[in-house]
Amino acid sequence: MRWRLILLFASAVATAVVATEAPFDPYADGKQAYVTRCVPCHARKKVDLIPSAYSQRGLWEMINKMAPMSRLDYYAQTQLMTYLEAVRNGTAKLTVTILPPASQSLPTTSTNDFATARELYVTQCASCHAHKIEPIQPGKHSEIKLKEWVQRMGPIAKLAPAQTELVGRYLEAVRIGKAALPGAPVAKQK
């Protein structure tokens, strides 16, 4: 009887030592919702999801707006918000990023496309930014941050995705000094 208890105790200890528990992840459900419900559409439509581009309130409003389309229940919606808020604050990292690597160069833009992009910028962007909102200053932002802003502002300016991309290429050319905003001198290349 004694040996049976010793063997039983030894096997329990051995099982406890061998079985290591996975570390607790407070964002597991939010990550799962992000990967299964957000990434498929955002990747297909090439719309970047960058939590740091939003305020806390803006992030919550965006999730509330997208939840019915993504078929998220209240629990998944709350977990997604918690996860994306942690990403926004820098305490967690996105498991899947939709942004292309920063090293990719912009596709070439023909002169006609460049003129169209400049016209779109004047009619759709500068109409508000020149008078009502802070002027656009592409040189103050990194390539990724500029892309974030253009993607975020495209729908607000009522631009189609192709038009948003054209304006983004134009503003990137302004940022690196290969073009100038209307009424501004061309910056010297560094």
N, CA and C atoms as an extended XYZ file, in Angstrom:
570
Properties=species:S:1:pos:R:3:atomname:S:1:resname:S:1:resid:I:1 pbc="F F F"
N         0.821       -1.180        0.000 N   MET     1
C         0.000        0.000        0.000 CA  MET     1
C         0.873        1.254        0.000 C   MET     1
N         1.905        1.204        0.823 N   ARG     2
C         2.811        2.334        0.921 CA  ARG     2
C         3.496        2.612       -0.412 C   ARG     2
N         3.935        1.540       -1.073 N   TRP     3
C         4.613        1.700       -2.360 CA  TRP     3
C         3.659        2.244       -3.417 C   TRP     3
N         2.428        1.861       -3.360 N   ARG     4
C         1.444        2.376       -4.310 CA  ARG     4
C         1.275        3.890       -4.139 C   ARG     4
N         1.214        4.340       -2.916 N   LEU     5
C         1.100        5.780       -2.661 CA  LEU     5
C         2.347        6.523       -3.128 C   LEU     5
N         3.513        5.928       -2.895 N   ILE     6
C         4.762        6.563       -3.339 CA  ILE     6
C         4.792        6.637       -4.857 C   ILE     6
N         4.420        5.552       -5.534 N   LEU     7
C         4.402        5.554       -6.996 CA  LEU     7
C         3.367        6.540       -7.538 C   LEU     7
N         2.226        6.598       -6.920 N   LEU     8
C         1.186        7.537       -7.329 CA  LEU     8
C         1.660        8.981       -7.163 C   LEU     8
N         2.287        9.271       -6.045 N   PHE     9
C         2.825       10.606       -5.785 CA  PHE     9
C         3.941       10.947       -6.776 C   PHE     9
N         4.822        9.996       -7.050 N   ALA    10
C         5.935       10.208       -7.991 CA  ALA    10
C         5.415       10.470       -9.408 C   ALA    10
N         4.391        9.717       -9.812 N   SER    11
C         3.843        9.948      -11.154 CA  SER    11
C         3.144       11.298      -11.246 C   SER    11
N         2.490       11.719      -10.172 N   ALA    12
C         1.839       13.037      -10.159 CA  ALA    12
C         2.872       14.150      -10.240 C   ALA    12
N         3.976       14.005       -9.518 N   VAL    13
C         5.048       15.010       -9.559 CA  VAL    13
C         5.679       15.032      -10.942 C   VAL    13
N         5.939       13.876      -11.522 N   ALA    14
C         6.542       13.805      -12.854 CA  ALA    14
C         5.630       14.442      -13.893 C   ALA    14
N         4.343       14.197      -13.789 N   THR    15
C         3.378       14.792      -14.720 CA  THR    15
C         3.356       16.308      -14.562 C   THR    15
N         3.415       16.787      -13.345 N   ALA    16
C         3.395       18.229      -13.096 CA  ALA    16
C         4.649       18.894      -13.620 C   ALA    16
N         5.782       18.215      -13.525 N   VAL    17
C         7.044       18.790      -14.006 CA  VAL    17
C         7.067       18.811      -15.524 C   VAL    17
N         6.587       17.741      -16.145 N   VAL    18
C         6.622       17.645      -17.604 CA  VAL    18
C         5.608       18.585      -18.248 C   VAL    18
N         4.428       18.670      -17.697 N   ALA    19
C         3.372       19.507      -18.269 CA  ALA    19
C         3.607       20.959      -17.878 C   ALA    19
N         4.097       21.743      -18.821 N   THR    20
C         4.288       23.167      -18.561 CA  THR    20
C         3.114       23.919      -19.146 C   THR    20
N         2.585       24.796      -18.378 N   GLU    21
C         1.421       25.558      -18.806 CA  GLU    21
C         1.878       26.719      -19.688 C   GLU    21
N         1.131       26.960      -20.760 N   ALA    22
C         1.438       28.087      -21.637 CA  ALA    22
C         1.251       29.389      -20.866 C   ALA    22
N         2.078       30.387      -21.150 N   PRO    23
C         1.915       31.657      -20.436 CA  PRO    23
C         0.547       32.282      -20.739 C   PRO    23
N         0.010       32.943      -19.754 N   PHE    24
C        -1.295       33.577      -19.893 CA  PHE    24
C        -1.204       34.761      -20.848 C   PHE    24
N        -2.096       34.819      -21.807 N   ASP    25
C        -2.141       35.928      -22.761 CA  ASP    25
C        -3.481       36.643      -22.593 C   ASP    25
N        -3.466       37.848      -21.992 N   PRO    26
C        -4.740       38.548      -21.766 CA  PRO    26
C        -5.411       39.012      -23.051 C   PRO    26
N        -4.680       39.015      -24.162 N   TYR    27
C        -5.232       39.518      -25.423 CA  TYR    27
C        -5.558       38.400      -26.409 C   TYR    27
N        -5.541       37.153      -25.975 N   ALA    28
C        -5.728       36.023      -26.890 CA  ALA    28
C        -7.041       36.114      -27.660 C   ALA    28
N        -8.142       36.404      -26.974 N   ASP    29
C        -9.433       36.472      -27.658 CA  ASP    29
C        -9.492       37.667      -28.612 C   ASP    29
N        -8.888       38.789      -28.215 N   GLY    30
C        -8.845       39.963      -29.086 CA  GLY    30
C        -7.999       39.711      -30.324 C   GLY    30
N        -6.868       39.027      -30.144 N   LYS    31
C        -6.011       38.667      -31.287 CA  LYS    31
C        -6.766       37.750      -32.237 C   LYS    31
N        -7.471       36.777      -31.664 N   GLN    32
C        -8.240       35.839      -32.484 CA  GLN    32
C        -9.300       36.572      -33.302 C   GLN    32
N       -10.005       37.505      -32.688 N   ALA    33
C       -11.014       38.284      -33.406 CA  ALA    33
C       -10.366       39.132      -34.496 C   ALA    33
N        -9.211       39.721      -34.191 N   TYR    34
C        -8.499       40.542      -35.169 CA  TYR    34
C        -8.083       39.712      -36.379 C   TYR    34
N        -7.474       38.548      -36.114 N   VAL    35
C        -6.964       37.709      -37.201 CA  VAL    35
C        -8.098       37.123      -38.038 C   VAL    35
N        -9.173       36.676      -37.385 N   THR    36
C       -10.242       36.004      -38.132 CA  THR    36
C       -11.279       36.951      -38.709 C   THR    36
N       -11.494       38.107      -38.067 N   ARG    37
C       -12.583       38.989      -38.498 CA  ARG    37
C       -12.126       40.264      -39.189 C   ARG    37
N       -10.949       40.770      -38.872 N   CYS    38
C       -10.507       42.062      -39.423 CA  CYS    38
C        -9.550       41.882      -40.606 C   CYS    38
N        -8.516       41.079      -40.378 N   VAL    39
C        -7.442       40.952      -41.367 CA  VAL    39
C        -7.927       40.489      -42.737 C   VAL    39
N        -8.824       39.476      -42.833 N   PRO    40
C        -9.210       39.024      -44.170 CA  PRO    40
C        -9.742       40.140      -45.078 C   PRO    40
N       -10.629       40.983      -44.565 N   CYS    41
C       -11.188       42.058      -45.398 CA  CYS    41
C       -10.187       43.181      -45.619 C   CYS    41
N        -9.493       43.579      -44.557 N   HIS    42
C        -8.543       44.677      -44.689 CA  HIS    42
C        -7.410       44.318      -45.645 C   HIS    42
N        -6.952       43.077      -45.608 N   ALA    43
C        -5.881       42.657      -46.520 CA  ALA    43
C        -6.397       42.590      -47.953 C   ALA    43
N        -7.617       42.073      -48.132 N   ARG    44
C        -8.180       41.948      -49.475 CA  ARG    44
C        -8.422       43.315      -50.104 C   ARG    44
N        -8.910       44.263      -49.307 N   LYS    45
C        -9.210       45.599      -49.828 CA  LYS    45
C        -8.015       46.543      -49.721 C   LYS    45
N        -6.898       46.020      -49.192 N   LYS    46
C        -5.656       46.791      -49.040 CA  LYS    46
C        -5.885       48.066      -48.238 C   LYS    46
N        -6.648       47.942      -47.152 N   VAL    47
C        -6.895       49.052      -46.244 CA  VAL    47
C        -6.105       48.767      -44.980 C   VAL    47
N        -5.182       49.649      -44.666 N   ASP    48
C        -4.341       49.454      -43.493 CA  ASP    48
C        -5.146       49.666      -42.224 C   ASP    48
N        -4.899       48.823      -41.247 N   LEU    49
C        -5.506       48.973      -39.932 CA  LEU    49
C        -4.380       49.308      -38.971 C   LEU    49
N        -4.288       50.566      -38.608 N   ILE    50
C        -3.196       51.039      -37.771 CA  ILE    50
C        -3.789       51.706      -36.536 C   ILE    50
N        -3.845       50.974      -35.427 N   PRO    51
C        -4.463       51.529      -34.221 CA  PRO    51
C        -3.822       52.834      -33.743 C   PRO    51
N        -2.533       53.009      -33.958 N   SER    52
C        -1.865       54.223      -33.474 CA  SER    52
C        -2.328       55.472      -34.215 C   SER    52
N        -3.015       55.303      -35.338 N   ALA    53
C        -3.509       56.461      -36.081 CA  ALA    53
C        -4.807       57.010      -35.497 C   ALA    53
N        -5.362       56.314      -34.515 N   TYR    54
C        -6.632       56.713      -33.928 CA  TYR    54
C        -6.464       57.130      -32.472 C   TYR    54
N        -7.374       57.979      -32.021 N   SER    55
C        -7.471       58.246      -30.588 CA  SER    55
C        -8.215       57.068      -29.970 C   SER    55
N        -8.272       57.008      -28.654 N   GLN    56
C        -8.999       55.920      -28.009 CA  GLN    56
C       -10.471       55.947      -28.419 C   GLN    56
N       -11.062       57.124      -28.418 N   ARG    57
C       -12.468       57.260      -28.812 CA  ARG    57
C       -12.663       56.892      -30.285 C   ARG    57
N       -11.750       57.352      -31.145 N   GLY    58
C       -11.847       57.038      -32.568 CA  GLY    58
C       -11.726       55.546      -32.837 C   GLY    58
N       -10.849       54.883      -32.073 N   LEU    59
C       -10.678       53.439      -32.225 CA  LEU    59
C       -11.958       52.713      -31.826 C   LEU    59
N       -12.559       53.128      -30.716 N   TRP    60
C       -13.804       52.511      -30.260 CA  TRP    60
C       -14.928       52.750      -31.264 C   TRP    60
N       -15.019       53.966      -31.810 N   GLU    61
C       -16.056       54.261      -32.804 CA  GLU    61
C       -15.865       53.419      -34.061 C   GLU    61
N       -14.600       53.243      -34.481 N   MET    62
C       -14.326       52.441      -35.667 CA  MET    62
C       -14.727       50.984      -35.426 C   MET    62
N       -14.409       50.452      -34.254 N   ILE    63
C       -14.774       49.069      -33.948 CA  ILE    63
C       -16.289       48.925      -33.864 C   ILE    63
N       -16.974       49.888      -33.257 N   ASN    64
C       -18.445       49.843      -33.205 CA  ASN    64
C       -19.049       49.871      -34.603 C   ASN    64
N       -18.447       50.646      -35.486 N   LYS    65
C       -18.941       50.758      -36.860 CA  LYS    65
C       -18.708       49.457      -37.639 C   LYS    65
N       -17.550       48.831      -37.409 N   MET    66
C       -17.189       47.639      -38.170 CA  MET    66
C       -17.756       46.347      -37.581 C   MET    66
N       -18.153       46.343      -36.311 N   ALA    67
C       -18.607       45.115      -35.638 CA  ALA    67
C       -19.759       44.418      -36.354 C   ALA    67
N       -20.800       45.137      -36.802 N   PRO    68
C       -21.881       44.425      -37.506 CA  PRO    68
C       -21.411       43.782      -38.813 C   PRO    68
N       -20.528       44.454      -39.534 N   MET    69
C       -20.024       43.883      -40.785 CA  MET    69
C       -19.158       42.653      -40.527 C   MET    69
N       -18.428       42.682      -39.413 N   SER    70
C       -17.534       41.581      -39.065 CA  SER    70
C       -18.230       40.485      -38.277 C   SER    70
N       -19.499       40.704      -37.953 N   ARG    71
C       -20.298       39.759      -37.163 CA  ARG    71
C       -19.639       39.465      -35.815 C   ARG    71
N       -19.243       40.527      -35.142 N   LEU    72
C       -18.644       40.399      -33.814 CA  LEU    72
C       -19.730       40.542      -32.757 C   LEU    72
N       -19.750       39.624      -31.803 N   ASP    73
C       -20.665       39.796      -30.679 CA  ASP    73
C       -20.036       40.786      -29.696 C   ASP    73
N       -20.768       41.133      -28.653 N   TYR    74
C       -20.282       42.162      -27.729 CA  TYR    74
C       -18.975       41.745      -27.051 C   TYR    74
N       -18.877       40.467      -26.666 N   TYR    75
C       -17.658       39.991      -26.004 CA  TYR    75
C       -16.453       40.118      -26.936 C   TYR    75
N       -16.576       39.628      -28.175 N   ALA    76
C       -15.467       39.698      -29.130 CA  ALA    76
C       -15.123       41.150      -29.440 C   ALA    76
N       -16.126       41.987      -29.535 N   GLN    77
C       -15.915       43.405      -29.800 CA  GLN    77
C       -15.111       44.045      -28.656 C   GLN    77
N       -15.463       43.728      -27.422 N   THR    78
C       -14.758       44.270      -26.262 CA  THR    78
C       -13.326       43.749      -26.207 C   THR    78
N       -13.147       42.464      -26.486 N   GLN    79
C       -11.802       41.892      -26.474 CA  GLN    79
C       -10.940       42.489      -27.590 C   GLN    79
N       -11.541       42.706      -28.759 N   LEU    80
C       -10.826       43.338      -29.861 CA  LEU    80
C       -10.414       44.756      -29.490 C   LEU    80
N       -11.313       45.479      -28.862 N   MET    81
C       -10.999       46.841      -28.429 CA  MET    81
C        -9.845       46.844      -27.436 C   MET    81
N        -9.870       45.925      -26.487 N   THR    82
C        -8.799       45.830      -25.495 CA  THR    82
C        -7.462       45.550      -26.172 C   THR    82
N        -7.467       44.617      -27.111 N   TYR    83
C        -6.244       44.256      -27.829 CA  TYR    83
C        -5.722       45.421      -28.670 C   TYR    83
N        -6.594       46.045      -29.467 N   LEU    84
C        -6.150       47.143      -30.324 CA  LEU    84
C        -5.746       48.368      -29.508 C   LEU    84
N        -6.375       48.578      -28.365 N   GLU    85
C        -5.962       49.670      -27.478 CA  GLU    85
C        -4.562       49.395      -26.923 C   GLU    85
N        -4.277       48.142      -26.593 N   ALA    86
C        -2.937       47.776      -26.126 CA  ALA    86
C        -1.908       47.970      -27.239 C   ALA    86
N        -2.286       47.656      -28.470 N   VAL    87
C        -1.383       47.892      -29.613 CA  VAL    87
C        -1.165       49.390      -29.796 C   VAL    87
N        -2.237       50.163      -29.683 N   ARG    88
C        -2.138       51.618      -29.828 CA  ARG    88
C        -1.213       52.215      -28.777 C   ARG    88
N        -1.278       51.694      -27.547 N   ASN    89
C        -0.445       52.201      -26.458 CA  ASN    89
C         0.970       51.638      -26.482 C   ASN    89
N         1.215       50.609      -27.288 N   GLY    90
C         2.543       50.021      -27.367 CA  GLY    90
C         2.784       48.884      -26.386 C   GLY    90
N         1.770       48.425      -25.658 N   THR    91
C         1.960       47.315      -24.723 CA  THR    91
C         1.772       45.957      -25.383 C   THR    91
N         1.274       45.924      -26.613 N   ALA    92
C         1.127       44.683      -27.375 CA  ALA    92
C         1.510       44.984      -28.819 C   ALA    92
N         1.748       43.928      -29.580 N   LYS    93
C         2.095       44.087      -30.991 CA  LYS    93
C         1.042       43.403      -31.839 C   LYS    93
N         0.835       43.945      -33.052 N   LEU    94
C        -0.099       43.310      -33.976 CA  LEU    94
C         0.457       41.948      -34.367 C   LEU    94
N        -0.403       40.935      -34.364 N   THR    95
C         0.057       39.607      -34.748 CA  THR    95
C         0.252       39.512      -36.254 C   THR    95
N        -0.545       40.238      -37.000 N   VAL    96
C        -0.456       40.257      -38.457 CA  VAL    96
C        -0.517       41.714      -38.878 C   VAL    96
N         0.443       42.157      -39.667 N   THR    97
C         0.401       43.533      -40.146 CA  THR    97
C        -0.019       43.543      -41.600 C   THR    97
N        -0.763       44.552      -41.962 N   ILE    98
C        -1.276       44.666      -43.319 CA  ILE    98
C        -0.417       45.622      -44.135 C   ILE    98
N         0.315       46.490      -43.462 N   LEU    99
C         1.171       47.447      -44.159 CA  LEU    99
C         2.276       46.742      -44.919 C   LEU    99
N         2.622       47.195      -46.121 N   PRO   100
C         3.787       46.634      -46.798 CA  PRO   100
C         5.042       47.099      -46.078 C   PRO   100
N         6.158       46.395      -46.242 N   PRO   101
C         7.388       46.830      -45.595 CA  PRO   101
C         7.778       48.232      -46.036 C   PRO   101
N         8.377       49.008      -45.125 N   ALA   102
C         8.743       50.390      -45.426 CA  ALA   102
C         9.783       50.478      -46.529 C   ALA   102
N        10.524       49.402      -46.773 N   SER   103
C        11.578       49.447      -47.780 CA  SER   103
C        11.040       49.413      -49.209 C   SER   103
N         9.767       49.047      -49.374 N   GLN   104
C         9.213       49.007      -50.726 CA  GLN   104
C         9.148       50.424      -51.291 C   GLN   104
N         9.541       50.552      -52.534 N   SER   105
C         9.472       51.871      -53.156 CA  SER   105
C         8.096       52.070      -53.776 C   SER   105
N         7.769       53.312      -53.987 N   LEU   106
C         6.477       53.622      -54.592 CA  LEU   106
C         6.458       53.202      -56.048 C   LEU   106
N         5.326       52.729      -56.533 N   PRO   107
C         5.229       52.455      -57.956 CA  PRO   107
C         5.395       53.760      -58.731 C   PRO   107
N         5.905       53.644      -59.930 N   THR   108
C         6.126       54.849      -60.720 CA  THR   108
C         4.797       55.471      -61.109 C   THR   108
N         4.800       56.776      -61.190 N   THR   109
C         3.599       57.514      -61.539 CA  THR   109
C         3.873       58.263      -62.829 C   THR   109
N         2.973       58.106      -63.792 N   SER   110
C         3.150       58.823      -65.050 CA  SER   110
C         2.835       60.303      -64.824 C   SER   110
N         3.210       61.135      -65.788 N   THR   111
C         2.960       62.567      -65.688 CA  THR   111
C         1.467       62.851      -65.611 C   THR   111
N         0.672       62.113      -66.385 N   ASN   112
C        -0.773       62.295      -66.371 CA  ASN   112
C        -1.349       61.940      -64.994 C   ASN   112
N        -0.888       60.818      -64.417 N   ASP   113
C        -1.332       60.433      -63.073 CA  ASP   113
C        -0.926       61.480      -62.044 C   ASP   113
N         0.268       62.030      -62.208 N   PHE   114
C         0.776       63.032      -61.286 CA  PHE   114
C        -0.106       64.282      -61.324 C   PHE   114
N        -0.503       64.692      -62.529 N   ALA   115
C        -1.375       65.854      -62.676 CA  ALA   115
C        -2.753       65.570      -62.053 C   ALA   115
N        -3.255       64.372      -62.265 N   THR   116
C        -4.535       63.983      -61.673 CA  THR   116
C        -4.443       63.987      -60.151 C   THR   116
N        -3.354       63.455      -59.626 N   ALA   117
C        -3.162       63.411      -58.170 CA  ALA   117
C        -3.086       64.825      -57.598 C   ALA   117
N        -2.378       65.707      -58.294 N   ARG   118
C        -2.264       67.098      -57.821 CA  ARG   118
C        -3.642       67.770      -57.816 C   ARG   118
N        -4.429       67.517      -58.869 N   GLU   119
C        -5.772       68.097      -58.955 CA  GLU   119
C        -6.673       67.557      -57.841 C   GLU   119
N        -6.581       66.234      -57.580 N   LEU   120
C        -7.346       65.651      -56.477 CA  LEU   120
C        -6.931       66.260      -55.146 C   LEU   120
N        -5.636       66.459      -54.976 N   TYR   121
C        -5.138       67.073      -53.748 CA  TYR   121
C        -5.744       68.473      -53.573 C   TYR   121
N        -5.729       69.269      -54.638 N   VAL   122
C        -6.240       70.641      -54.558 CA  VAL   122
C        -7.738       70.651      -54.266 C   VAL   122
N        -8.501       69.798      -54.954 N   THR   123
C        -9.959       69.844      -54.803 CA  THR   123
C       -10.461       69.129      -53.551 C   THR   123
N        -9.826       68.014      -53.175 N   GLN   124
C       -10.349       67.213      -52.088 CA  GLN   124
C        -9.624       67.411      -50.752 C   GLN   124
N        -8.365       67.780      -50.780 N   CYS   125
C        -7.583       67.881      -49.533 CA  CYS   125
C        -7.357       69.334      -49.131 C   CYS   125
N        -6.773       70.092      -50.044 N   ALA   126
C        -6.408       71.471      -49.723 CA  ALA   126
C        -7.632       72.354      -49.510 C   ALA   126
N        -8.776       71.969      -50.071 N   SER   127
C        -9.976       72.786      -49.883 CA  SER   127
C       -10.319       72.926      -48.404 C   SER   127
N       -10.104       71.884      -47.612 N   CYS   128
C       -10.348       71.975      -46.167 CA  CYS   128
C        -9.080       72.365      -45.410 C   CYS   128
N        -7.978       71.720      -45.738 N   HIS   129
C        -6.751       71.936      -44.976 CA  HIS   129
C        -6.183       73.336      -45.120 C   HIS   129
N        -6.424       73.983      -46.224 N   ALA   130
C        -5.880       75.333      -46.411 CA  ALA   130
C        -6.660       76.367      -45.600 C   ALA   130
N        -7.942       76.117      -45.350 N   HIS   131
C        -8.776       77.131      -44.721 CA  HIS   131
C        -9.265       76.754      -43.321 C   HIS   131
N        -9.676       75.500      -43.147 N   LYS   132
C       -10.346       75.126      -41.910 CA  LYS   132
C        -9.465       74.328      -40.958 C   LYS   132
N        -8.575       73.550      -41.494 N   ILE   133
C        -7.775       72.612      -40.706 CA  ILE   133
C        -6.298       72.958      -40.900 C   ILE   133
N        -5.464       72.395      -40.044 N   GLU   134
C        -4.023       72.605      -40.149 CA  GLU   134
C        -3.521       72.235      -41.553 C   GLU   134
N        -2.639       73.041      -42.141 N   PRO   135
C        -2.115       72.720      -43.475 CA  PRO   135
C        -1.376       71.378      -43.487 C   PRO   135
N        -1.421       70.729      -44.619 N   ILE   136
C        -0.734       69.439      -44.772 CA  ILE   136
C         0.754       69.711      -44.959 C   ILE   136
N         1.577       69.027      -44.180 N   GLN   137
C         3.028       69.174      -44.262 CA  GLN   137
C         3.660       67.783      -44.337 C   GLN   137
N         3.731       67.191      -45.539 N   PRO   138
C         4.243       65.819      -45.670 CA  PRO   138
C         5.671       65.646      -45.165 C   PRO   138
N         6.494       66.687      -45.249 N   GLY   139
C         7.880       66.581      -44.819 CA  GLY   139
C         8.053       66.341      -43.331 C   GLY   139
N         7.027       66.589      -42.541 N   LYS   140
C         7.116       66.402      -41.092 CA  LYS   140
C         6.843       64.961      -40.667 C   LYS   140
N         6.420       64.109      -41.596 N   HIS   141
C         6.015       62.749      -41.246 CA  HIS   141
C         6.923       61.724      -41.906 C   HIS   141
N         6.982       60.538      -41.312 N   SER   142
C         7.694       59.419      -41.928 CA  SER   142
C         6.825       58.859      -43.061 C   SER   142
N         7.412       58.000      -43.856 N   GLU   143
C         6.685       57.392      -44.969 CA  GLU   143
C         5.466       56.616      -44.459 C   GLU   143
N         5.649       55.846      -43.401 N   ILE   144
C         4.556       55.035      -42.868 CA  ILE   144
C         3.465       55.916      -42.274 C   ILE   144
N         3.844       56.936      -41.515 N   LYS   145
C         2.855       57.813      -40.895 CA  LYS   145
C         2.056       58.562      -41.974 C   LYS   145
N         2.738       58.987      -43.035 N   LEU   146
C         2.054       59.670      -44.133 CA  LEU   146
C         1.036       58.731      -44.784 C   LEU   146
N         1.425       57.465      -45.008 N   LYS   147
C         0.493       56.489      -45.574 CA  LYS   147
C        -0.706       56.288      -44.660 C   LYS   147
N        -0.438       56.240      -43.345 N   GLU   148
C        -1.534       56.080      -42.380 CA  GLU   148
C        -2.536       57.213      -42.526 C   GLU   148
N        -2.031       58.440      -42.593 N   TRP   149
C        -2.923       59.603      -42.685 CA  TRP   149
C        -3.688       59.626      -44.003 C   TRP   149
N        -3.019       59.315      -45.084 N   VAL   150
C        -3.697       59.329      -46.386 CA  VAL   150
C        -4.801       58.270      -46.400 C   VAL   150
N        -4.497       57.059      -45.886 N   GLN   151
C        -5.507       56.003      -45.837 CA  GLN   151
C        -6.680       56.398      -44.946 C   GLN   151
N        -6.374       57.065      -43.856 N   ARG   152
C        -7.421       57.467      -42.920 CA  ARG   152
C        -8.279       58.592      -43.509 C   ARG   152
N        -7.671       59.506      -44.226 N   MET   153
C        -8.392       60.667      -44.750 CA  MET   153
C        -9.088       60.387      -46.083 C   MET   153
N        -8.681       59.343      -46.807 N   GLY   154
C        -9.279       59.033      -48.109 CA  GLY   154
C       -10.797       58.969      -48.081 C   GLY   154
N       -11.380       58.158      -47.188 N   PRO   155
C       -12.843       58.093      -47.136 CA  PRO   155
C       -13.485       59.411      -46.696 C   PRO   155
N       -12.824       60.146      -45.822 N   ILE   156
C       -13.367       61.426      -45.366 CA  ILE   156
C       -13.420       62.418      -46.528 C   ILE   156
N       -12.391       62.374      -47.389 N   ALA   157
C       -12.348       63.254      -48.556 CA  ALA   157
C       -13.170       62.709      -49.721 C   ALA   157
N       -13.838       61.571      -49.496 N   LYS   158
C       -14.672       60.920      -50.510 CA  LYS   158
C       -13.862       60.548      -51.755 C   LYS   158
N       -12.673       59.980      -51.502 N   LEU   159
C       -11.814       59.510      -52.582 CA  LEU   159
C       -11.998       58.006      -52.757 C   LEU   159
N       -12.001       57.551      -53.993 N   ALA   160
C       -12.013       56.120      -54.275 CA  ALA   160
C       -10.646       55.559      -53.877 C   ALA   160
N       -10.536       54.251      -53.628 N   PRO   161
C        -9.240       53.684      -53.240 CA  PRO   161
C        -8.111       53.994      -54.223 C   PRO   161
N        -8.404       53.954      -55.522 N   ALA   162
C        -7.355       54.268      -56.514 CA  ALA   162
C        -6.954       55.740      -56.414 C   ALA   162
N        -7.916       56.618      -56.172 N   GLN   163
C        -7.611       58.043      -56.015 CA  GLN   163
C        -6.814       58.287      -54.743 C   GLN   163
N        -7.144       57.576      -53.673 N   THR   164
C        -6.406       57.704      -52.420 CA  THR   164
C        -4.954       57.303      -52.630 C   THR   164
N        -4.743       56.235      -53.388 N   GLU   165
C        -3.370       55.791      -53.663 CA  GLU   165
C        -2.613       56.835      -54.493 C   GLU   165
N        -3.284       57.435      -55.482 N   LEU   166
C        -2.640       58.482      -56.289 CA  LEU   166
C        -2.226       59.681      -55.428 C   LEU   166
N        -3.120       60.125      -54.574 N   VAL   167
C        -2.810       61.257      -53.696 CA  VAL   167
C        -1.678       60.873      -52.748 C   VAL   167
N        -1.693       59.627      -52.268 N   GLY   168
C        -0.616       59.152      -51.398 CA  GLY   168
C         0.728       59.187      -52.084 C   GLY   168
N         0.780       58.752      -53.349 N   ARG   169
C         2.049       58.800      -54.105 CA  ARG   169
C         2.504       60.231      -54.322 C   ARG   169
N         1.548       61.100      -54.600 N   TYR   170
C         1.874       62.524      -54.802 CA  TYR   170
C         2.453       63.126      -53.522 C   TYR   170
N         1.802       62.871      -52.381 N   LEU   171
C         2.292       63.425      -51.114 CA  LEU   171
C         3.629       62.805      -50.710 C   LEU   171
N         3.850       61.541      -51.070 N   GLU   172
C         5.163       60.924      -50.806 CA  GLU   172
C         6.240       61.600      -51.654 C   GLU   172
N         5.908       61.932      -52.900 N   ALA   173
C         6.865       62.659      -53.749 CA  ALA   173
C         7.158       64.036      -53.160 C   ALA   173
N         6.146       64.682      -52.593 N   VAL   174
C         6.354       65.975      -51.920 CA  VAL   174
C         7.233       65.773      -50.690 C   VAL   174
N         6.986       64.715      -49.937 N   ARG   175
C         7.739       64.445      -48.713 CA  ARG   175
C         9.228       64.268      -48.986 C   ARG   175
N         9.565       63.582      -50.081 N   ILE   176
C        10.980       63.335      -50.365 CA  ILE   176
C        11.601       64.432      -51.238 C   ILE   176
N        10.829       65.447      -51.581 N   GLY   177
C        11.379       66.589      -52.304 CA  GLY   177
C        11.357       66.484      -53.810 C   GLY   177
N        10.621       65.547      -54.371 N   LYS   178
C        10.548       65.407      -55.828 CA  LYS   178
C         9.362       66.148      -56.418 C   LYS   178
N         8.548       66.752      -55.579 N   ALA   179
C         7.400       67.546      -56.024 CA  ALA   179
C         7.137       68.599      -54.968 C   ALA   179
N         6.264       69.532      -55.312 N   ALA   180
C         5.915       70.596      -54.368 CA  ALA   180
C         4.400       70.706      -54.290 C   ALA   180
N         3.934       71.123      -53.134 N   LEU   181
C         2.515       71.403      -52.998 CA  LEU   181
C         2.199       72.665      -53.795 C   LEU   181
N         0.992       72.824      -54.294 N   PRO   182
C         0.644       74.021      -55.049 CA  PRO   182
C         0.933       75.286      -54.227 C   PRO   182
N         1.687       76.195      -54.832 N   GLY   183
C         2.016       77.451      -54.169 CA  GLY   183
C         3.247       77.383      -53.285 C   GLY   183
N         3.874       76.209      -53.194 N   ALA   184
C         5.075       76.059      -52.352 CA  ALA   184
C         6.275       75.774      -53.233 C   ALA   184
N         7.458       76.284      -52.879 N   PRO   185
C         8.662       75.990      -53.671 CA  PRO   185
C         9.060       74.536      -53.500 C   PRO   185
N         9.726       73.996      -54.518 N   VAL   186
C        10.217       72.609      -54.457 CA  VAL   186
C        11.359       72.556      -53.454 C   VAL   186
N        11.282       71.581      -52.540 N   ALA   187
C        12.334       71.425      -51.539 CA  ALA   187
C        13.573       70.812      -52.161 C   ALA   187
N        14.717       71.205      -51.664 N   LYS   188
C        15.979       70.636      -52.159 CA  LYS   188
C        16.118       69.236      -51.612 C   LYS   188
N        16.661       68.330      -52.473 N   GLN   189
C        16.870       66.963      -52.037 CA  GLN   189
C        18.058       66.916      -51.089 C   GLN   189
N        17.958       66.031      -50.106 N   LYS   190
C        19.032       65.892      -49.114 CA  LYS   190
C        20.092       64.978      -49.602 C   LYS   190
